[in-house]
Amino acid sequence: MPAMANNKSNKRAYLVDSSIYIFRGWHVYPEHMTDIDGNPSNAVYGFTEFLHELIQLEQPEYIACAFDAKQTNSYRREIFPEYKANRPPAPEELKRQFKPCRDFCRAAGIADYSSNRYEADDIIGTLATRLRDDGYAITIISADKDLAQLIRPGDIWWDFARDKILHYRDVEKKFGVHPELIADLLALSGDAVDNVPGIPGVGYKMASNLLKKYPGVEHVLENIHKISEMKFRGAARIQRLVEEHKHMLPMTKQLTTIVTDAEFKGPKQDLRWHGVDEDALHKMFDQLNAGPGRRQRWFNLHPV
């Protein structure tokens, strides 16, 4: 359990990067699991089990789930059409399980959000910014390193499945830069997972070296001519590479920076968890062909 997660002196909001836990359910639970119509339900099962464990463990007063919807008007692909172009499409058997996962959130009384323009990261970034302005500390539930850029003192990044936790100071120990420079780190080094190009020959370590001296892509660009004077092997070569690819850096910084003022669809009320809607949840469990034990565990959960 994260330290400070139940610190009652602060309001704390839990923001869930839902897709990761849906995909995990898809991979972990057997494919033969189906709902009453014979449709695959293993991803839904895994996601709902994760949510139950999280709520039971943390008893969150405030919680929301962010979902990746189909990006019909993608903010990042407008900037770089090849963004995430290396990813194969999700199997249909998985894609059809995303809606039941969102429906389950609503039946369980958990606020859910999505956008056809912005990613779940941007939804979490925007919610975190709004909530922080209202005095909340934030716990981000995700395995995505990109979201570490949102952590501020008092916040937590929590890879729930692996029980790995990063506080503000831990981010620099892990990545070599503090959270505010994670987007710059990824802009320089690139991000193969999202098909974001970086400067050839510049990995995390080299990028962090540059950013310690010149904190921010903008400062690196202003001081390219000084890189060769830095005290590391191959500094002159790195200077040439940065000079050669400097035209890419403003674009890659846009791609790797999480949006904190995104517009998206979701409930207008605050994120306070008021407990489950028993009628709606019974209907969901009927559809999912769930047994009495699984139902009762949810109905035993109560708001703090």
N, C-alpha and C positions, 0 to 999 in steps of 0.2 A: 504494500500500500504506500503511495507516495507520501513523503513527509509533507506536512502542512495541508494535506488534502482535506482534513477534517478540522482545520483551524477555524473555530467558530467566531474568532475576532474579525475575520474577513469574510465577505461574500465571495464565494468561489463558483465559477461557472465551468461546466464540463462540455467541451466542444469535440464532437466525434467525427473523425474522417471515415465515413461509413464504408466506402467502397473497399477499403483494405480488409475489413472484417467480413464483408460479403464474399470477396474473392477467397479469403481464408477458409470460410465455411465450404465453399465450392471444392476446394482442394482437400480439405481434411475429412469431410463427411462423405459417406458412400453415395455413389451416383444413383443407386436403386431407391433412395428415399423419394417418395412422391406424395402429392396431396390427393384429395379425394377424386380429382379428375385425372389422375395419372401423370400429372406434370411434375418434373423434378423439383424437389424442395430442399435439397441438402444445403444450398447457400442460405436460404431463409432460416433453416434450422440453426446453422452455425451462427448467423448474425444475431438471432434472437437469444440464443444461449449466451453469447458474449454480452449482449445488453443486460440480461438478467444478472449475470455475474458482476458486471460493473455497478449496477444499481444496488444490488445486495451488499457489495463490498464497501462502496463509497457513500451510499445514501445521499446522493446529490440533491441539493435544493434547486439548483438550476442546471439544466442540461439541454443540449440541442444536437441533432444529427445533420451533417451536411452531406449531400449526395451529388455525385457527378451525373448530370443529365446529358442527353445527346447535344453536342455542341454545334447547333445549326447556325450560330452566329458568333463563332469563337473569337474572343478578344486576341488571343495569342496567335492564331493562324492568320489573322489580318496582318500581324507584324511579320510573321515568318510562316509561310504556307507549309513548310516541311515539319512544323512542330508536331511531335509525337507520330510522325508518319511511319516510323519504324515499328509501331505496335500492331500486331495482328488484331483483327476484330474479335470481340468476345464471342464465344459460342452462343448460339440461340438459346440453348438450354439454361445458360447462365443469365443472359440478358433478360429473359422473361421473369426472372426472380427478383429483379430490382424493384419493380412496382409492389409486390407483396411485402418486401422489406420496408418500404415507405409506408404502406398501409398499416403494417404492424406498429411502426413508430406512433402513428396517430392513434391507433387503438390503445396503445400503452401510455398515451398522454405525453409523448415526447415530441417536442417541436422539431419539424423537419424542413429543410431548405434545399433548393436547387436552382439552377439557372441554365439557359441554353447558350449563354455568352461567357459566363465565368465558371471556373472550376471550384470544386469543393474547398480547395486551399484558399481561394479568394473569399468564399463565403465565411470560412473560419476566420480569415484575417480581418474581414469587415466586422463580424460579430465581436471578435476579441477587442478590436479598437473601440467599438461602441461601449462594450461592457466595461472595459478598463476605465473609460472616461466617467462611468457611473460608479466607480469604486470597487469593481470586482477584480479578484485575482483569477487567472485563467489556467485551466488544465486542458491541454490539447491531447486527445487520445488518437495516436497515429503511429505508423512506422516510417513515415515519410520525412527524410532529413530536411527537405525544403521548409517544412513548417517550423523548424527550429529558429528560423529568422524572426518569428513572431514573439519569442519568449522574452519577457522583461523580468526584472527582479520581483520575486514572489510568485511567478508563473512556473508551470511544470509542463514539459513534453514527456509523454508517457507512451512507450511502445507496450501496450497492454499484454499482448500475447507472449512476449518475451520478458515482460516485467522489467524493462529497461527504462530508467528515469533520468531525465536531464533537467537540472535547475539552470538558472541563468549562467552561473559560473562554470558549470559543467560543459556548456556548449563550446567554449573556447578550448577547454582541455581536449575535447573530442575532435574538433574541426580545425583548430589553430587560429580561429578568429572568433570574436564575440558575435552574438546573434545578429546585431545590426549590419554585419558585413557578410552574412551567409549568402545573400543574393549576389554580392560582388565576387565572392569566392567561386560560385557556380558560373557566373558570367565569364570569368577568366579561364576556368578549368573546363567548362562545358559540362553537360549532363547527358550522358548517353541514354539514360532511361527515358528522358523526354525528347531526345534527338535535338538537344541544344548544342550547337557547335561551340567549341572553345578554341583557345590559342594552342596550336600543336606544340607539344613538349611542355605544356604548363598543366601540372596536376594540382591536387589539393595542397601538397606541401609547398610547391613553388608559388602557387597563388597566395597562400597564407604568408609566405615570406615577403612578397610584394606588398601585401595589404598591411602588414605590420609597419612597414616603412612609409607607405603611401595609402592611408586608410580610405579606400573607396576607388571604384573604377575611374571616376573623374580625376582623382589625384594621380592615379597611375598614368592616365593619358597626358596630364600636364607635366609629368616628370619622366617621360620615356627616355629622354636623353641622359638621365642620371642612373638608369638601371645598371649599366655596365660598371658603375663605381661601387655597387653593393658587394658585400663580402660573402659571396658564394661562388662555387665553381660553375663556370659557364654563364656568368652574368652577361657578358657581351653577346652571347648567342641568344639569350632570353630577350635582351633589348632589341635585337634584330627581329625576332619573332613577334614581339608585341608591336613593333613599328609596322611590320608587314600586315598584321591583322587588326590594327587599331580601329579600322572602319567598322568592324563587327561589334565592338564592345558596347556602344550605346544600345544596339538592338538586343544583344544577349542579356544585358542588364534589365531591359524591359521584360524579357521573357521570364527571367528568374526571380523578379520582384513580385511578391504576392500583393495583390490589390487589396487595399483596406477601405475602399469606398465603393464597393460593387453594389449593383442593384440586382435583386433576386426575389424569387417567389417563396413565400412561407408565411407562417402565422404572425399576426401583428402584436399579439400579446407578449408579455415578458416570458422568459424561459423557465419560470418556476414550474417544477414538476408537481402536479396535483394528484398524481396517482392514475391508475388505469381506468379506462371506460369498460366496465365488465361486460356489457352487452356486445360492444364492438369486438372486444377481445375474444369472447366466446365464439363469435362468428368467424374470426380469423382462425382460431384453433380448430373449429369444425372443418374449415376449408383445408387446413394443414393436416387434418387427420391426427391431431395430437391427443395423447392419453390424459387421464385425469391428473396424474402426478405432475406433469409439465404445466398444466393449467393452474393447479393449486399453488405452485411455487410463485407464479406471477401474482395471483390474487392475495398472496400473503405479504406482498411488498406494499409498504405504506409510506406516504411522504413524511419527512421529518417535521 
